[in-house]
Amino acid sequence: MGGGSTPGSSEKPRNLRIAIVGAGLVGSAAVLALSKLPDVEITAFEKAPAAREAGAWISLTVTGLKVLNKLVPPTEIEEISYRPPDRAVYVTRHWRTGQDLVRRYSSDHIREDTVQARTHREPLLKLLVKHHAEGIVKYGRKVVDVEDGPGGAELYFDDGQTLDGFDLVVAADGIYSSLRRKFWPEHRVAFKGAVAYRNVFPKSLVEGIEGLHDDSSAWRKDGEVVFLSELGLDKYGVVIIRGESEEYASKLKWEHPVGPEDLQRLRDIYKDWDPVISRVLDVVKDIQAYPLDSGPWLRELTRNDRVAFIGDAAHPTAGAYGAGAAMGFGDGWALYRALQATRTREGPVPGRYNVPAALRVFQEARAPFLLRVESQMALDVEDSKFVAAAREDEVEWIRRFKERNPENQWLTEHNVELEVQKAIMGQPRLPA
Ligand SMILES: Cc1cc2nc3c(=O)[nH]c(=O)nc-3n(C[C@H](O)[C@H](O)[C@H](O)COP(=O)(O)OP(=O)(O)OC[C@H]3O[C@@H](n4cnc5c(N)ncnc54)[C@H](O)[C@@H]3O)c2cc1C
């Protein structure tokens, strides 16, 4: 039970004490969402010495934008984003010919400021941090353990310090989450056989390139993809995701430039693809490597009626659907709405939260959707094999590709708010 007073007592409950572990994109958004609750005391602990994100592109799905627009002024998101003129279309192209195979738009009814967009991570994180209350994130604080204590959860830090009395701990510590390892020691994160190569650079470098599109394009060949797009703030981005051997990937370092030799290797690999890709790779001065790890997703998003897992700590997408951060924003929003629904407004003790009930709502609102996304990833692997089997027959390859790429608005436009309302509806007599 949160809020610090015993049921039935008329004493005013103390503030609900929430710790957020990790202040990446998802933890930082959760800080803003949970700060909307009255009578809470929130502290986020981030192991990095300061707010920092990789210089890489990020797609903002409709779902992600709907949440972000509730956390920061929509005009400020507009300022850092890019939407292609043709209603922000995302085009999937044939790897060699550039032929347009699938065009993905946001649904017609979607409001302009939540139509899918692209931006890059640094300005997005800066924007979230700009709206944090002063000092709410404690940087340079690495959490190494969490225990259930008599007065609430206890957090242990790498410098030997312990803080106790937390009513709720939100684990937003990413794919290598130490809190997840504590509760599920058998969960393993391992190299998934692919590397992402990413760079964000001034748009001026690609200006005048013949054949450059003003949309966001993805050229696909069996399991391999090259993305190109303008990203906002006069930046342009390239992302390549391709299978690499474990041996090759082991010499690459996360977020480190690959160097001239390996950049040339990529240029050589893509020289037979749509020529616009080579033209862009020719002006790129370097590219950073991100060897991709993945692991199982959590079935249970909560532990001990006190700990909630959000973002990559719960569901590491490794880039799939360009939606991992957006799903994490949805987690934070769902947690906020779940806590809000369990807070007493009237009666002898107004202002008491019921954390266990909130965590049940959170689990019910998020788990079915997240597990459906995870199962889609497995289906995609099968579809990809089916398409690849026709690689010698281009007409059939294209037919199969289109057939196995149906609309996925159920994912990119998932309605977090509706799912929370349904979960609340399923818990009669909240907030008691
Ligand atoms: C190639 C690629 C492309 C992607 N493209 C997209 C996209 O287009 N759109 C999209 O929405 N998503 C995309 N994603 C997914 C997205 O990047 C992640 O889902 C998102 O960044 C996860 O954010 P997070 O805050 O949960 O985790 P992280 O970003 O990993 O943040 C975790 C934070 O916790 C901190 N931390 C870790 N351990 C501790 C500890 N013990 N104590 C204190 N602090 C700790 C870390 O320092 C870090 O700041 C992509 C991912 C990849 C790999």
The ligand as an ORCA input file, in Angstrom:
! r2SCAN-3c Opt
* xyz 0 1
  C      19.125      0.267    -33.999
  C      17.985      0.732    -33.166
  C      17.032      1.561    -33.717
  C      15.925      1.964    -32.960
  N      14.998      2.787    -33.520
  C      13.944      3.192    -32.781
  C      12.997      4.107    -33.336
  O      13.132      4.545    -34.478
  N      11.932      4.471    -32.570
  C      11.768      3.996    -31.282
  O      10.781      4.378    -30.625
  N      12.658      3.149    -30.738
  C      13.738      2.745    -31.450
  N      14.651      1.905    -30.906
  C      14.428      1.404    -29.547
  C      14.822      2.464    -28.530
  O      16.123      2.919    -28.804
  C      14.795      1.881    -27.151
  O      13.603      1.163    -26.968
  C      14.867      2.989    -26.120
  O      15.993      3.805    -26.313
  C      14.906      2.377    -24.739
  O      14.984      3.398    -23.806
  P      15.176      3.040    -22.274
  O      15.187      4.366    -21.590
  O      14.212      1.985    -21.874
  O      16.605      2.345    -22.200
  P      18.048      3.008    -22.379
  O      18.039      4.001    -23.456
  O      19.003      1.889    -22.448
  O      18.243      3.806    -21.032
  C      18.519      3.142    -19.819
  C      19.146      4.162    -18.888
  O      19.343      3.567    -17.613
  C      20.646      3.884    -17.156
  N      21.037      2.786    -16.263
  C      21.297      1.505    -16.609
  N      21.577      0.775    -15.521
  C      21.479      1.614    -14.458
  C      21.664      1.438    -13.064
  N      21.988      0.251    -12.544
  N      21.504      2.495    -12.246
  C      21.159      3.723    -12.771
  N      21.001      3.940    -14.090
  C      21.142      2.896    -14.922
  C      21.499      3.972    -18.428
  O      22.676      4.732    -18.225
  C      20.525      4.624    -19.377
  O      20.584      6.026    -19.325
  C      15.771      1.519    -31.617
  C      16.758      0.700    -31.044
  C      17.863      0.312    -31.800
  C      18.890     -0.569    -31.167
*
